[in-house]
Amino acid sequence: MSKKNTIDLDFDRQHIWHPYTSMTQPIPVYPVTHANHNIIHLETGEQLIDGMASWWSAIHGYNHPVINNAMVEQINSMSHIMFGGITHNSAVELCKKIVNITPPSLTKVFLADSGSVSVEVAIKMALQYWLSQGITTKQKLMTPYKGYHGDTFAAMSVCDPVNSMHSLYSGFLPEHIFVPAPVSKFGSQFNQAEALELEEYFKAHHSQVAAFIIEPIVQNAGGMNFYHPDYLACARKLCTQYNVLLICDEIATGFGRTGKLFAVEHANIEPDIMCIGKALTGGSMTLSATITSDKIAIGISEGEAGVLMHGPTFMGNPLACAAACASIDLLLEQNWQQRIKQLNTQLQQLNKCSELDDVADVRTLGAIGVVELTDKAGNVNVAKIQAYFVEQGVWIRPFGKLIYLMPPYISDDASIKTLCDAIYNAIEGKHYV
Ligand SMILES: *Cc1c(COP(=O)(O)O)cnc(C)c1O
C-alpha cells in the first residue's frame, strides 16, 4: 500500500547530517508530519507529548495561531529584505520590546541569526570595546567550566573543554581562561570560598581578560547545573572591580524559563552584554540578539574601526522579527509567573525518581526538571531510551547522564504527569542501558 507524503528515511540516513551524530552510525530519527500545541505527530501515527519545547524554544507550543498569523501577515508584505541601509517596522518594534524587557542599562540591539552568532557578536563587541579604549592587552575571555555557548569557533572556545571536545581542535581554537564551575546550588547556602577563589582568577588574569562570559543561574547543555545567584552577583562585582566586561548568555534561560523573565534577575545584576535567542521567536524561526549598553556601544563606535564589524545577510529578517514580536506579546499578556510556578509544582513529580538506585539527583527550577543518573549507571543509551519514550507517547531527548524536561509553557498538568511518569518508568525498567 503506498502512502502519500512518505518521508524518505533512507535518503535521510544516507545523505543528511543530524545534530551531533555520525554519518555511518546515526541513531534513528523519527519522521514528523506536523506538531500542534504540545503534541508532535509522527508519520507512523503516534502522537508524542513534547517535553523538550524543541530545545528550549517552543514556549507557546507548536502551530500557535497568533504567531502563525503574524508570520502570514509579514509574508504578505515581505519575508526578507536586506538590513544594510534599510529598516522595517518588524525590526523596530521588536527592538523596542527587547530594550523594554531586558535590564535597563542594555539599550543597543544587534540582531543575528542564531544563538552561536549572537555569542560571536558579543565577543567581538568586548574585544572592539577595549581596543577603542586604547587597551590592546585584553585579548582573552574568562569563563567557568561546564558552560555551553554554541558550536561556532569563538563560541566553542568558551564551552566546557571536555564536553565540546576542545582537544580535537587544539592548535586552532583560541585558548581562554577557565575558572571552576559554580558549586553552591540554587536555593542552598552560598559558600564564600567560591567567591574568594574566583577573585584569585580575576587578580591573576584581569589585564589580559576582555570579558567574563557565563550562562546566568543555569549552566545548560554543559550539565544542567542550577547554581547560586551569589556566584553571579560576585562575578558582576569582580568584573566591575577588575575592568572586565560581563557577558551573560541568556539564550536558554531567557523568556521566563527559570521563573524570572531573564535569569540575571535572580541575582539583581545587569551584564554589559547579553545574548538572547531560542525562545525569542517562540521557536518558530531562527533569530537571536546581542544587547549592550550605551557605554560599550559608544566606545565601539568612536574607536578606530568606527563600526561594529558584523552584518549577516539575513540580519533583522522581517519574518523572524514578526514572529518574535508576537511571541513576546503572547508571553507578557499572560500571568506567566503563575504559569511557570504551576509547571514547577507539576515537574516536582520527578522527585519520586530519587528513590531509584540509579538516580544521583533530581532538581527543578522554574519550568525545568532534571534527573541526573549516578556515575555508576553511566551515560544514557539515547537510541534505546528514545525508542522507549516514543512507545510511551512522549518526546524526551536526554544527553549524558541527564534526563530532563523543559516543556512548552502551555503544557497541561496531565501532560507533565505523563512525561514525569515516563522518565520514572524508563529508569526503573532500565530502558536506558
Ligand atoms: C543553544 C545555546 C546556544 C547556541 O544557540 P544556537 O542557536 O544553537 O546557535 C548558545 N548558548 C546557550 C546557553 C545555548 O543554550
The ligand as a Gaussian input file, in Angstrom:
#p B3LYP/6-31G(d) Opt

LIG

0 1
 C       21.635000      26.785000      22.378000
 C       22.578000      27.715000      23.036000
 C       23.487000      28.476000      22.280000
 C       23.630000      28.343000      20.785000
 O       22.498000      28.732000      20.091000
 P       22.253000      28.213000      18.590000
 O       21.002000      28.905000      18.170000
 O       22.130000      26.726000      18.684000
 O       23.446000      28.626000      17.794000
 C       24.309000      29.359000      22.965000
 N       24.230000      29.488000      24.305000
 C       23.373000      28.780000      25.054000
 C       23.315000      28.997000      26.531000
 C       22.521000      27.857000      24.451000
 O       21.674000      27.120000      25.201000

